[in-house]
Amino acid sequence: MNAKDLSAKSATELDRELGELYKTHFSLRMQKATQQLTNTSQLSKVRRDIARVKTVLAQKAASK
């Protein structure tokens, strides 16, 4: 997921995407806590995606 793709989406789509990313992040944290997560790099990838979505949302809000 890159910022160019995200900027093409509407604010409601971005909110929905952000909610899904938060759920995914929570699930990965729980898997890590219970020693079930094998690929720990997924955590940082999801965190970066959350930051990207938040950044694009802030840019859209500032441009209004």
Backbone as ProteinMPNN parsed JSONL, in Angstrom:
{"seq_chain_A": "MNAKDLSAKSATELDRELGELYKTHFSLRMQKATQQLTNTSQLSKVRRDIARVKTVLAQKAASK", "coords_chain_A": {"N_chain_A": [[0.847, -1.166, 0.0], [0.658, 2.123, -0.959], [1.127, 5.719, -0.667], [0.075, 7.072, -2.815], [-1.958, 5.423, -3.827], [-3.638, 5.483, -1.63], [-4.377, 8.167, -1.467], [-6.16, 8.404, -3.512], [-8.467, 7.351, -2.55], [-11.624, 7.856, -0.831], [-12.551, 9.731, 2.157], [-14.19, 8.21, 3.84], [-13.671, 5.624, 2.974], [-11.013, 5.483, 3.7], [-11.241, 5.679, 6.468], [-12.511, 3.257, 6.999], [-10.534, 1.501, 6.131], [-8.543, 2.136, 7.977], [-9.711, 1.231, 10.353], [-9.752, -1.543, 9.855], [-7.02, -2.003, 9.717], [-6.261, -1.419, 12.35], [-7.56, -3.531, 13.668], [-6.18, -5.695, 12.569], [-3.611, -5.136, 13.529], [-4.016, -5.411, 16.285], [-4.641, -8.136, 16.392], [-2.223, -9.262, 15.51], [-0.537, -8.436, 17.582], [-1.588, -9.906, 19.704], [-1.058, -12.486, 18.808], [1.711, -12.41, 18.881], [2.125, -12.138, 21.608], [1.259, -14.585, 22.541], [3.096, -16.274, 21.536], [2.645, -17.212, 18.914], [3.137, -15.912, 16.587], [5.017, -15.977, 13.728], [6.288, -14.431, 11.79], [7.551, -11.63, 12.603], [7.945, -9.184, 11.423], [5.654, -8.327, 10.28], [4.239, -6.815, 12.091], [5.512, -4.269, 12.191], [5.115, -3.483, 9.554], [2.332, -3.21, 9.414], [1.997, -1.18, 11.286], [3.267, 0.929, 9.955], [1.573, 1.164, 7.75], [-0.748, 2.033, 9.027], [0.125, 4.544, 9.869], [0.524, 5.735, 7.362], [-2.117, 5.868, 6.372], [-3.289, 7.542, 8.287], [-1.811, 9.865, 7.825], [-2.576, 10.568, 5.208], [-5.288, 11.012, 5.647], [-5.118, 13.252, 7.344], [-3.967, 15.094, 5.591], [-6.023, 15.337, 3.717], [-7.984, 16.48, 5.347], [-6.789, 18.906, 5.985], [-6.716, 20.164, 3.56], [-9.265, 20.936, 3.065]], "CA_chain_A": [[0.0, 0.0, 0.0], [1.451, 3.345, -0.982], [0.364, 6.932, -0.415], [-0.636, 7.461, -4.04], [-3.196, 4.645, -3.851], [-4.488, 5.939, -0.537], [-4.904, 9.506, -1.726], [-7.254, 8.272, -4.464], [-9.654, 6.886, -1.834], [-12.369, 8.875, -0.1], [-12.303, 9.731, 3.598], [-14.9, 7.089, 4.472], [-12.909, 4.41, 2.65], [-9.801, 5.518, 4.516], [-11.639, 5.345, 7.844], [-12.762, 1.815, 7.024], [-9.211, 0.874, 6.013], [-7.862, 2.352, 9.253], [-10.31, 0.31, 11.318], [-9.268, -2.888, 9.556], [-5.607, -2.06, 10.083], [-6.195, -1.51, 13.808], [-7.937, -4.901, 14.04], [-5.062, -6.547, 12.192], [-2.518, -4.854, 14.455], [-4.364, -6.037, 17.564], [-4.522, -9.583, 16.216], [-0.796, -9.593, 15.453], [0.021, -8.273, 18.93], [-2.016, -11.043, 20.518], [-0.3, -13.649, 18.336], [3.076, -12.275, 19.389], [2.107, -12.361, 23.056], [1.045, -16.005, 22.801], [4.167, -16.991, 20.832], [2.138, -17.832, 17.694], [3.529, -15.104, 15.437], [6.317, -16.412, 13.215], [6.894, -13.344, 11.028], [7.338, -10.444, 13.426], [8.037, -7.968, 10.619], [4.299, -7.913, 9.927], [3.831, -5.778, 13.039], [6.002, -2.96, 11.767], [4.472, -3.145, 8.283], [0.977, -2.744, 9.698], [2.13, 0.125, 11.937], [3.572, 1.911, 8.913], [0.361, 1.362, 6.963], [-1.625, 2.874, 9.841], [0.674, 5.9, 9.796], [0.248, 6.252, 6.024], [-3.538, 6.204, 6.274], [-3.518, 8.718, 9.119], [-1.2, 11.005, 7.152], [-3.42, 10.948, 4.074], [-6.503, 11.589, 6.223], [-4.786, 14.591, 7.822], [-3.775, 15.945, 4.416], [-7.342, 15.621, 3.156], [-8.666, 17.392, 6.263], [-6.141, 20.208, 5.914], [-6.966, 20.792, 2.26], [-10.66, 21.412, 2.99]], "C_chain_A": [[0.894, 1.231, 0.0], [0.544, 4.564, -0.889], [-0.432, 7.36, -1.64], [-1.966, 6.712, -4.142], [-4.164, 5.14, -2.781], [-5.109, 7.3, -0.824], [-6.05, 9.472, -2.733], [-8.551, 7.848, -3.788], [-10.337, 8.047, -1.116], [-12.087, 8.744, 1.395], [-13.009, 8.565, 4.287], [-14.2, 5.779, 4.184], [-11.642, 4.338, 3.484], [-10.115, 5.195, 5.971], [-11.87, 3.847, 7.988], [-11.441, 1.044, 6.984], [-8.445, 0.986, 7.332], [-8.401, 1.412, 10.323], [-9.832, -1.112, 11.106], [-7.803, -3.047, 9.943], [-5.435, -2.149, 11.598], [-6.551, -2.916, 14.285], [-6.802, -5.873, 13.727], [-3.901, -6.374, 13.163], [-2.779, -5.507, 15.812], [-4.184, -7.549, 17.49], [-3.059, -10.017, 16.196], [-0.141, -9.451, 16.825], [-0.349, -9.438, 19.82], [-1.273, -12.318, 20.103], [1.134, -13.597, 18.85], [3.126, -12.594, 20.88], [1.949, -13.834, 23.404], [2.039, -16.884, 22.045], [3.679, -17.718, 19.574], [2.577, -17.097, 16.433], [4.919, -15.514, 14.974], [7.027, -15.283, 12.488], [6.63, -12.024, 11.754], [7.442, -9.144, 12.637], [6.664, -7.473, 10.187], [3.818, -6.792, 10.84], [4.273, -4.398, 12.57], [5.39, -2.536, 10.438], [3.072, -2.593, 8.51], [1.023, -1.381, 10.377], [2.417, 1.22, 10.92], [2.355, 2.201, 8.049], [-0.638, 2.243, 7.719], [-1.163, 4.324, 9.77], [0.406, 6.526, 8.435], [-1.203, 6.702, 5.893], [-3.84, 7.452, 7.084], [-2.962, 9.981, 8.462], [-2.076, 11.492, 6.012], [-4.723, 11.566, 4.573], [-6.254, 13.032, 6.707], [-4.586, 15.558, 6.666], [-5.108, 16.314, 3.78], [-8.106, 16.608, 4.024], [-8.084, 18.798, 6.177], [-6.459, 20.917, 4.602], [-8.397, 21.304, 2.125], [-10.799, 22.811, 3.49]], "O_chain_A": [[1.776, 1.37, 0.847], [-0.675, 4.447, -1.02], [-1.504, 7.951, -1.507], [-2.984, 7.302, -4.504], [-5.372, 5.205, -3.011], [-6.257, 7.546, -0.454], [-6.834, 10.419, -2.801], [-9.624, 7.969, -4.38], [-9.722, 9.074, -0.832], [-11.469, 7.778, 1.841], [-12.466, 7.993, 5.232], [-14.136, 4.908, 5.051], [-11.242, 3.26, 3.925], [-9.337, 4.511, 6.635], [-11.47, 3.243, 8.983], [-11.255, 0.066, 7.708], [-7.778, 0.039, 7.75], [-7.633, 0.859, 11.11], [-9.537, -1.817, 12.071], [-7.394, -4.097, 10.437], [-4.562, -2.871, 12.08], [-5.918, -3.437, 15.203], [-6.5, -6.763, 14.522], [-3.279, -7.354, 13.573], [-1.875, -6.085, 16.414], [-3.642, -8.165, 18.408], [-2.701, -11.027, 16.801], [0.717, -10.256, 17.189], [0.473, -9.911, 20.605], [-0.904, -13.13, 20.951], [1.704, -14.626, 19.213], [4.06, -13.242, 21.353], [2.442, -14.287, 24.437], [1.845, -18.094, 21.93], [4.251, -18.745, 19.205], [2.406, -17.61, 15.327], [5.886, -15.413, 15.729], [8.252, -15.183, 12.559], [5.601, -11.383, 11.536], [7.057, -8.092, 13.148], [6.523, -6.322, 9.773], [3.07, -5.915, 10.406], [3.475, -3.461, 12.561], [5.167, -1.346, 10.217], [2.673, -1.62, 7.871], [0.194, -0.517, 10.091], [1.869, 2.318, 11.015], [2.125, 3.345, 7.657], [-1.295, 3.096, 7.122], [-1.983, 5.231, 9.627], [0.096, 7.715, 8.351], [-1.484, 7.78, 5.371], [-4.569, 8.33, 6.621], [-3.577, 11.045, 8.538], [-2.294, 12.694, 5.864], [-5.212, 12.535, 3.993], [-7.086, 13.915, 6.498], [-4.99, 16.718, 6.749], [-5.309, 17.452, 3.356], [-8.803, 17.479, 3.503], [-8.82, 19.779, 6.287], [-6.467, 22.147, 4.549], [-8.711, 22.025, 1.178], [-11.902, 23.359, 3.495]]}, "name": "protein", "num_of_chains": 1, "seq": "MNAKDLSAKSATELDRELGELYKTHFSLRMQKATQQLTNTSQLSKVRRDIARVKTVLAQKAASK"}
